[in-house]
Structures are given as C-alpha cells and as structure tokens.
Amino acid sequence: MASLIFTAFYLWNRSGGRTIPKDRRLWFHASVIGILGTAFPMWAFISSLQYLSSGVTSALITIAPAFTLTLAHFLLPEERMTRNKSLGVAFAFGGGLLIALRGESGLADGRQADAIGYILVSIAIIIGGCRTIYAQRFMRTLDTFDVASVRVLTTTVVILPISIWMVGIDLHTVDGWGYFALVYSTITGTFLGLFGEFNLIKRFGATAAAMTAYVIPVVASLGGVLLLGEQITSWIAVGMAFILLGITLTTSR
C-alpha cells in the first residue's frame, strides 16, 4: 500500500519534473537499505511482539541508538564517541540487559518472556544500526523521496512472498481495528516514517536520527498499559530508568 502511494505521487507530480528514479547507484543503495535494513528488522520487530509486550520490546529497541553510536565511532570520523556518550551507551545497554536477565515480558497474562523475543529484538537492533551507518556513509547525496520509494518497493518484493508462504492471506480474520491498524501503519509508519527517517539521516547525521527511537517506549508503554492491559513491573521500570539515564548522557553537551 505504501508503494502504491509513492507511485501515485510520481504520477501526480510528473508534470513538475518528479519522475521514477533511473539512477543505478540510487537503486542499488536503496535496495540494500530496503532488503537488509528494513525488511528483516521489520520482520524481527513484529515477530518479537508474540513473545514480549509492546512496552518491553520498544524499551529494548531504544538500545539501538547506543549501538549506532558505537558503530559510528569506528566507522564515521565525524561522529566520534565522547566520555558522556560512552557512559550513556553503558547505561542504555545495562538497562536493556537488566530487563532481559530478569526475563520480563510485560505481557498481560504475566508469563515469563521467551528468549526468542530477545533474540529477535537483538537482530532488529543490530541490522537497524548498520542500516543507519550505511545510509550516512553512502547515501547522503541521494534524493530523499526517491530513496524512500525504492526502499519501500524492495521491502515489499521481499516481504510479500515470505508472508504468503509462512502465513498466507485470509482477510476474513481481519476486523475493523485490523484494517485501521493497516492503514495507519501504511501512512504513518511506512510512507511518512521511512521518508522522514532518511531525511533526518541526510540532514542531521546518524546520531541525531537514531535518537528519535527514544520517543517509542513512552508511547508504546503507555498505550500497552491503557489499551492492551500490559504490565510495567518494577524491574521493567528500573531498566527503563537506566535507559533514560543513558539517553540523557548521550545527548548532553
């Protein structure tokens, strides 16, 4: 659906000079980002929600900027690690590790987390961090809209057959809320989200773009408690506090 929206924009703005990209370099880099940096992290992130609550999953995802900071220190000369950033990374990783070692799931039924959930989140974090560094290093001169459109298209080409093979398509099981979630994630999470993410990387760098992930646990944790009956235990709260402390240190001057 997001690919169709991008296509419609190209057709609508054809008279204004916006045409489907033909640059082979753009197609190559955007396809790498789409396949390795979007399709697989998206699959891992969504799959982890079968084993962890939205609050715990999103809290662990906030470790991603700390991982990105560490990678950037070694791979991007302009984004070296400072003392505060190093300490912040340590606290952020420590908070995530605390939640994982306690086996917290945050699920409404109170059951312990499955290790598979933590593994899937770790996959999403590692690949997502590499994606940000790759975009910063090789794609800063490319057009933001074109990159986002090719990225969504290649992600679709990879994910669609896998979904049909592993899950199938049965629209009879989807209710009204399901369709609302589909449209919302299409417009906000995919179309605007991927476009905005690459624009942030291009304009402000890998570190600044990674920091936006810290908004996620606040929204997801509150939404999980209010709408899904999920739990925020004392250990989850302590782990989140460590992560928030890490955020403060990595963003302070």
C-alpha positions as CSV (number, residue, x, y, z in Angstrom):
1,M,0.0,0.0,0.0
2,A,2.8,2.4,0.8
3,S,4.4,1.6,-2.6
4,L,1.2,2.5,-4.3
5,I,1.2,5.8,-2.5
6,F,4.7,6.6,-3.7
7,T,3.8,5.6,-7.2
8,A,0.7,7.9,-7.1
9,F,3.0,10.8,-6.1
10,Y,5.3,10.1,-9.0
11,L,2.4,10.1,-11.4
12,W,0.8,13.2,-9.9
13,N,4.0,15.2,-9.9
14,R,5.2,14.0,-13.4
15,S,4.5,17.4,-14.9
16,G,6.6,19.1,-12.2
17,G,9.6,17.0,-13.0
18,R,9.3,14.3,-10.4
19,T,9.8,11.0,-12.3
20,I,10.5,7.4,-11.3
21,P,14.3,7.3,-10.5
22,K,16.6,5.7,-13.1
23,D,19.9,6.2,-11.3
24,R,21.5,2.8,-10.9
25,R,23.6,3.9,-7.9
26,L,20.4,5.0,-6.1
27,W,18.6,1.8,-6.9
28,F,21.5,-0.3,-5.6
29,H,21.9,1.5,-2.3
30,A,18.2,2.0,-1.7
31,S,17.6,-1.7,-2.4
32,V,20.3,-2.7,0.1
33,I,18.6,-0.5,2.7
34,G,15.2,-1.9,1.8
35,I,16.2,-5.6,1.9
36,L,18.8,-5.8,4.7
37,G,17.9,-2.6,6.6
38,T,14.1,-2.6,6.5
39,A,12.6,-6.0,5.5
40,F,14.5,-8.1,8.0
41,P,14.4,-5.7,11.0
42,M,10.7,-5.2,10.4
43,W,10.1,-8.9,10.4
44,A,12.1,-9.4,13.5
45,F,10.5,-6.5,15.4
46,I,6.9,-7.5,14.6
47,S,7.6,-11.2,15.3
48,S,9.1,-10.3,18.7
49,L,5.7,-9.0,19.8
50,Q,4.5,-12.6,20.0
51,Y,6.8,-13.1,22.9
52,L,7.2,-9.7,24.5
53,S,4.9,-6.8,25.3
54,S,4.9,-3.6,23.2
55,G,6.4,-1.7,26.2
56,V,9.3,-4.2,26.8
57,T,10.0,-4.5,23.0
58,S,10.1,-0.8,22.5
59,A,12.3,-0.3,25.6
60,L,14.8,-2.8,24.2
61,I,14.6,-1.1,20.8
62,T,15.9,2.1,22.4
63,I,19.2,0.4,22.8
64,A,19.6,0.8,19.0
65,P,20.9,4.4,19.2
66,A,23.6,3.2,21.7
67,F,24.6,0.5,19.3
68,T,24.5,3.0,16.4
69,L,26.7,5.4,18.4
70,T,29.2,2.7,19.0
71,L,29.3,1.8,15.3
72,A,29.5,5.4,14.3
73,H,32.6,5.9,16.5
74,F,34.6,3.4,14.5
75,L,33.1,3.9,11.0
76,L,32.2,7.6,10.8
77,P,35.1,10.0,11.5
78,E,32.7,12.9,12.1
79,E,30.8,11.2,14.9
80,R,33.4,10.2,17.5
81,M,32.4,8.9,21.0
82,T,32.8,11.3,23.9
83,R,33.1,10.4,27.6
84,N,29.4,11.2,28.2
85,K,28.3,9.2,25.1
86,S,30.4,6.2,26.3
87,L,28.8,6.3,29.7
88,G,25.4,6.8,28.2
89,V,25.9,3.7,26.0
90,A,26.9,1.7,29.0
91,F,23.8,2.7,30.9
92,A,21.5,2.1,28.0
93,F,22.9,-1.4,27.3
94,G,22.8,-2.1,31.1
95,G,19.1,-1.2,31.3
96,G,18.2,-3.5,28.4
97,L,20.3,-6.3,29.8
98,L,18.6,-5.9,33.2
99,I,15.2,-6.4,31.6
100,A,16.4,-9.4,29.6
101,L,18.1,-11.1,32.5
102,R,15.0,-10.7,34.7
103,G,13.0,-12.5,31.9
104,E,10.5,-9.7,32.0
105,S,7.8,-9.8,29.2
106,G,5.3,-7.2,30.4
107,L,2.5,-9.3,28.8
108,A,-1.0,-9.0,30.2
109,D,-1.0,-12.7,31.4
110,G,2.2,-12.2,33.4
111,R,4.1,-15.1,31.9
112,Q,7.9,-15.0,31.6
113,A,9.5,-13.9,28.4
114,D,10.7,-16.3,25.8
115,A,14.3,-16.0,24.8
116,I,13.2,-15.9,21.1
117,G,11.7,-12.5,21.7
118,Y,15.0,-11.1,22.9
119,I,16.9,-12.7,20.0
120,L,14.5,-11.2,17.5
121,V,14.8,-7.7,19.1
122,S,18.6,-8.0,19.0
123,I,18.5,-8.9,15.3
124,A,16.4,-5.8,14.7
125,I,18.8,-3.6,16.7
126,I,22.0,-4.8,15.0
127,I,20.7,-4.6,11.4
128,G,19.0,-1.3,12.1
129,G,22.2,0.2,13.4
130,C,24.1,-1.0,10.4
131,R,21.4,0.5,8.1
132,T,21.8,3.9,9.7
133,I,25.6,3.9,9.3
134,Y,25.3,2.7,5.7
135,A,22.9,5.4,4.8
136,Q,25.1,8.1,6.4
137,R,28.2,6.9,4.6
138,F,27.0,6.2,1.1
139,M,23.6,7.9,0.6
140,R,23.8,11.5,1.9
141,T,23.8,13.0,-1.7
142,L,20.8,11.0,-2.9
143,D,17.3,12.3,-3.2
144,T,15.3,11.6,0.0
145,F,11.9,10.8,-1.7
146,D,13.5,8.6,-4.4
147,V,15.4,6.6,-1.8
148,A,12.3,6.1,0.4
149,S,10.2,4.9,-2.6
150,V,12.7,2.4,-3.8
151,R,13.3,1.2,-0.3
152,V,9.6,0.6,0.3
153,L,9.3,-1.2,-3.1
154,T,12.2,-3.6,-2.5
155,T,10.9,-4.3,1.0
156,T,7.6,-5.2,-0.4
157,V,9.2,-7.5,-3.0
158,V,11.0,-9.4,-0.2
159,I,8.3,-9.5,2.5
160,L,5.2,-10.2,0.4
161,P,6.2,-13.7,-0.8
162,I,7.6,-14.6,2.6
163,S,4.3,-13.6,4.2
164,I,2.3,-15.5,1.8
165,W,4.5,-18.6,2.2
166,M,4.7,-18.5,6.0
167,V,1.3,-17.1,7.0
168,G,-1.0,-16.8,3.9
169,I,-3.7,-14.3,3.3
170,D,-7.0,-14.7,5.0
171,L,-8.9,-11.4,5.1
172,H,-11.9,-13.0,6.9
173,T,-9.9,-13.0,10.1
174,V,-9.2,-9.2,10.0
175,D,-11.7,-7.0,11.8
176,G,-12.3,-3.2,11.6
177,W,-9.4,-2.4,14.1
178,G,-7.1,-4.6,12.0
179,Y,-7.9,-2.6,8.8
180,F,-7.5,0.7,10.8
181,A,-4.0,-0.5,12.0
182,L,-3.1,-1.5,8.5
183,V,-4.0,2.0,7.0
184,Y,-2.3,3.8,10.0
185,S,0.9,1.8,9.7
186,T,0.9,2.3,5.9
187,I,0.6,6.1,6.0
188,T,2.4,7.0,9.3
189,G,4.8,4.1,10.0
190,T,5.8,3.3,6.4
191,F,5.2,6.2,4.0
192,L,5.9,9.1,6.3
193,G,8.2,7.1,8.7
194,L,10.7,5.9,6.1
195,F,10.7,9.2,4.2
196,G,11.3,11.1,7.5
197,E,14.0,8.7,8.8
198,F,16.2,9.1,5.7
199,N,15.7,12.8,5.6
200,L,16.9,13.0,9.2
201,I,20.0,10.9,8.5
202,K,20.7,13.1,5.4
203,R,20.3,16.4,7.1
204,F,21.4,15.8,10.7
205,G,23.5,12.7,10.8
206,A,23.3,9.1,12.1
207,T,23.4,10.0,15.8
208,A,20.6,12.6,15.6
209,A,18.4,10.2,13.5
210,A,18.9,7.4,16.0
211,M,17.8,9.5,18.9
212,T,14.2,9.6,17.7
213,A,13.9,6.0,18.8
214,Y,13.6,7.2,22.4
215,V,10.1,8.5,21.8
216,I,8.9,5.0,21.0
217,P,8.9,3.4,24.6
218,V,7.0,6.3,26.1
219,V,4.1,5.9,23.6
220,A,4.2,2.1,23.4
221,S,4.4,1.6,27.2
222,L,1.5,3.9,28.0
223,G,-0.5,2.5,25.0
224,G,0.2,-1.1,26.0
225,V,-1.0,-0.4,29.6
226,L,-4.1,1.6,28.7
227,L,-5.3,-0.3,25.6
228,L,-3.8,-3.9,25.9
229,G,-3.7,-4.5,29.7
230,E,0.1,-4.9,29.6
231,Q,2.2,-4.6,32.7
232,I,5.1,-2.3,33.7
233,T,6.8,-4.2,36.6
234,S,9.2,-2.6,39.0
235,W,12.2,-4.3,37.2
236,I,10.9,-3.0,33.8
237,A,10.7,0.5,35.3
238,V,14.3,0.2,36.7
239,G,15.5,-1.0,33.3
240,M,13.8,1.9,31.6
241,A,15.2,4.4,34.1
242,F,18.7,3.1,33.2
243,I,18.0,3.5,29.5
244,L,16.6,7.0,30.1
245,L,19.7,7.9,32.0
246,G,21.8,6.7,29.1
247,I,19.7,8.9,26.8
248,T,20.4,11.9,28.9
249,L,24.1,11.3,29.0
250,T,24.5,10.6,25.2
251,T,22.6,13.8,24.3
252,S,24.1,16.1,26.8
253,R,26.9,18.5,25.9
